[in-house]
Amino acid sequence: MSNTKNSCTPAQIEILKKQQFSDTEPGMLLKDFNSLLAFIGETGIAVSEKTQLFALNTLAELNQVLSHPLAVKLKRPLQKSFPHINGLYLLLRSSGLSHIVSDGKKTTLMLNEDVLAEWKKLSPTECYFSLLQAFVYRADGEIIGERPGCFEECLSFFQRDLGTGIDVNSKHDNLYLLRFRPGLHNLALMELFGFIDIKCVANEDETWPLDKIKPTAWGSAIFGYFAQNNRVMPFLGFKNRLDQADPEFWEIEFKKHIPAWKKSLIQVERKTTERGTYIFKVTLGKASCKLGVPAGLSLDGLACGILDAFKFDNDHLYEFIYKNQCGIKESIVHPFVDRGSDFCTEDCTVGYLPLYKGMTFIFHFDFGDDWEFKIQVEAMPSAELDFSDLTVIEKRGTPPEQYPDWDDE
């Protein structure tokens, strides 16, 4: 990646100054994103427990409230069958405006009230660039089960493939290639951001019957600026985060020419808790237990407490796996596991984890037999409950045997 940070060209500056921002300019991004927020509402929307994507019965209704509804004829369409929904969901999770809550029976996508309140204070210009920041720095295909790369893939597509435009129907495999690179969800996001114009053609065989794709002047200015300041690796799947060491260089440059962009969406910082007691429900198979866990307990201490409650020995490696606020999987591992982590389970307390009521995460034990204990946060620390040590509050069911294939001796 180049360390040289060039200023915008005179042509780019002119485009930045002239661009208007509203629900429908430079693309339909804000109109559709706010429609998504309204659709989710105060009560949230059901999502899959495993993938945390929208449930099938919500997709058709959500599709109809967007600016680019698609005629999906599949009997059981998935979220990726609707590229605009898939892209908006990716942007929603990346923005920090949502989180996943489970009550043990259903899993729900909820809006983060604190971040939503800040969102409502922003002007259209500030909303647009807050989402662009999320797209550039935090969006990742992993959130929606796609391969890594979002803005980087779009930048690469602009630099190498788009040129003055693509006639999708001119070659039989053009649509297939677009599914792979940059991916239909990224293509939909570029259209919503106003970076490209897409024309469709009547074709009952295709859900999204793409015909012609052309860059807009706005898209050419934005991607042209990033192209002259960043180098995109040519290897597919390589996660090239754009100047993370100095994330504000392009923001400062753009703000010179867009005076209406003064604030950005405030991200909720990870809060650490060292006092009080969490209530966890830990499940393995048909067995479960309820634990009172001090916030200051190390993750090694939590691991020992879980294993003891389920009558497992502690002779194997382990890790705790959770999804961060953006929906990207993270893990904290046993000190003997070399994964390039800054810290491990002996360094990290339970209160360090980005926990909230209704969140679930995994205790993965024994990398050979791969036992996965599901942990659900039933209660956050409060003044009424404060255990000095990990306490087993309740047990239900019979735990599975740790070594069922061993002959009794």
Long-range contacts (C-beta under 8 A, 24 or more apart in sequence): 1-230, 1-231, 1-240, 1-243, 2-229, 2-230, 2-231, 4-229, 5-229, 5-243, 5-246, 5-249, 5-253, 6-228, 6-229, 7-253, 8-221, 8-225, 8-253, 8-254, 8-257, 9-224, 9-225, 9-228, 11-221, 12-221, 12-224, 12-225, 13-257, 15-217, 15-218, 15-221, 16-221, 16-254, 16-257, 16-258, 17-257, 17-258, 19-218, 19-258, 21-123, 21-124, 21-125, 21-128, 21-260, 22-124, 23-124, 25-194, 26-193, 26-194, 26-216, 26-218, 27-191, 27-192, 27-193, 27-194, 27-195, 28-67, 28-68, 28-191, 28-192, 29-128, 29-131, 29-192, 29-193, 29-194, 30-124, 30-127, 30-128, 30-131, 31-67, 32-66, 32-67, 32-68, 32-84, 32-88, 32-192, 33-88, 33-91, 33-92, 33-127, 33-131, 33-192, 35-65, 35-66, 36-62, 36-66, 36-88, 36-89, 36-92, 37-92, 37-97, 37-111, 37-116, 37-119, 39-65, 40-98, 40-109, 40-110, 40-111, 41-111, 42-111, 44-101, 44-108, 44-109, 44-110, 44-111, 45-108, 45-109, 46-106, 46-107, 46-108, 46-109, 47-100, 47-107, 47-108, 47-109, 48-107, 49-102, 49-106, 49-107, 51-145, 52-100, 52-107, 52-109, 52-323, 52-327, 53-78, 53-79, 53-89, 53-144, 53-145, 54-79, 54-85, 54-89, 54-109, 59-85, 68-188, 68-191, 70-207, 70-208, 71-204, 71-207, 72-207, 73-204, 73-207, 74-207, 79-144, 80-144, 80-145, 80-146, 80-184, 80-185, 81-207, 82-207, 83-184, 83-185, 83-187, 83-188, 83-208, 84-188, 84-191, 84-192, 86-144, 86-184, 86-185, 86-188, 87-185, 87-186, 87-188, 87-189, 87-192, 88-189, 88-192, 89-143, 89-144, 90-139, 90-141, 90-143, 90-144, 90-150, 90-185, 90-189, 91-131, 91-134, 91-135, 91-139, 91-189, 93-143, 93-326, 93-327, 94-134, 94-135, 94-138, 94-139, 94-140, 94-143, 94-326, 94-327, 95-130, 95-131, 95-134, 95-138, 95-265, 96-134, 96-138, 96-265, 96-267, 96-268, 96-325, 96-326, 97-265, 99-325, 99-356, 99-359, 100-323, 100-327, 100-358, 100-359, 100-360, 101-356, 101-357, 101-358, 101-359, 102-358, 102-359, 102-360, 102-376, 103-358, 104-281, 104-376, 108-358, 112-268, 114-268, 115-265, 115-266, 115-267, 115-268, 118-265, 118-266, 119-265, 121-263, 122-263, 122-264, 122-265, 123-260, 123-262, 125-258, 125-260, 125-261, 126-260, 126-261, 126-262, 126-263, 126-264, 126-265, 127-265, 129-251, 129-254, 129-258, 129-261, 129-264, 130-264, 130-265, 131-193, 132-193, 133-251, 133-264, 133-265, 134-265, 135-189, 135-193, 136-242, 137-241, 137-242, 137-244, 137-247, 138-326, 139-326, 140-239, 140-326, 140-328, 141-183, 141-185, 142-327, 142-328, 142-329, 143-326, 143-327, 143-328, 144-185, 146-183, 146-185, 147-183, 147-236, 147-237, 148-237, 148-238, 148-239, 149-237, 149-238, 149-239, 149-240, 150-186, 150-189, 151-242, 152-232, 152-239, 152-240, 152-241, 152-242, 153-181, 153-182, 153-183, 153-186, 154-182, 154-186, 154-189, 154-190, 154-195, 154-223, 155-223, 155-226, 155-227, 155-230, 155-232, 156-181, 156-182, 156-232, 156-234, 157-181, 157-182, 157-186, 158-195, 158-215, 158-219, 158-220, 158-223, 158-227, 159-223, 159-227, 159-232, 162-196, 162-213, 162-215, 164-214, 164-215, 165-212, 165-213, 165-214, 165-215, 166-212, 166-213, 166-214, 167-211, 167-212, 168-210, 168-211, 168-212, 168-213, 169-201, 169-211, 175-206, 175-210, 178-210, 181-236, 184-208, 187-213, 190-219, 193-219, 194-218, 194-219, 195-219, 195-222, 195-223, 225-250, 225-253, 226-250, 267-325, 268-325, 270-352, 270-354, 271-354, 272-349, 272-351, 272-352, 273-351, 273-355, 273-381, 274-349, 274-351, 275-351, 275-381, 275-386, 276-380, 276-381, 276-382, 276-383, 276-385, 276-386, 277-381, 277-385, 277-386, 277-387, 278-350, 278-355, 278-377, 278-379, 278-380, 278-381, 279-377, 279-378, 279-379, 279-385, 279-393, 280-375, 280-376, 280-377, 280-378, 281-375, 281-376, 281-378, 282-306, 282-309, 282-310, 282-363, 282-373, 282-374, 282-375, 282-376, 283-373, 283-374, 283-376, 284-310, 284-371, 284-372, 284-373, 284-374, 284-399, 284-400, 285-397, 285-399, 285-400, 286-397, 286-398, 287-395, 287-396, 287-397, 287-398, 287-399, 287-400, 288-395, 288-396, 288-397, 289-392, 289-393, 289-394, 289-395, 289-396, 290-378, 290-392, 290-393, 290-394, 290-395, 291-390, 291-391, 291-392, 291-393, 292-385, 292-387, 292-390, 292-391, 292-393, 293-350, 293-387, 293-390, 294-350, 294-386, 294-387, 294-388, 294-389, 294-390, 295-349, 295-350, 295-351, 295-381, 296-349, 296-350, 296-351, 297-349, 297-350, 297-390, 298-345, 298-346, 298-347, 298-348, 298-349, 298-350, 299-332, 299-345, 299-346, 299-348, 299-349, 299-350, 300-334, 300-345, 300-346, 301-390, 302-350, 302-363, 302-390, 303-345, 303-363, 303-365, 305-390, 305-392, 306-363, 306-373, 306-375, 307-365, 309-392, 309-395, 310-373, 310-399, 311-399, 311-402, 312-365, 312-371, 312-399, 312-402, 313-402, 316-365, 316-366, 316-367, 316-368, 316-369, 317-366, 317-367, 318-345, 318-363, 318-364, 318-365, 318-366, 319-345, 319-363, 319-364, 320-345, 320-353, 320-361, 320-362, 320-363, 320-364, 321-361, 321-362, 321-364, 322-353, 322-354, 322-359, 322-361, 322-362, 323-361, 324-354, 325-354, 331-364, 351-381, 355-380, 356-380, 369-402, 371-402
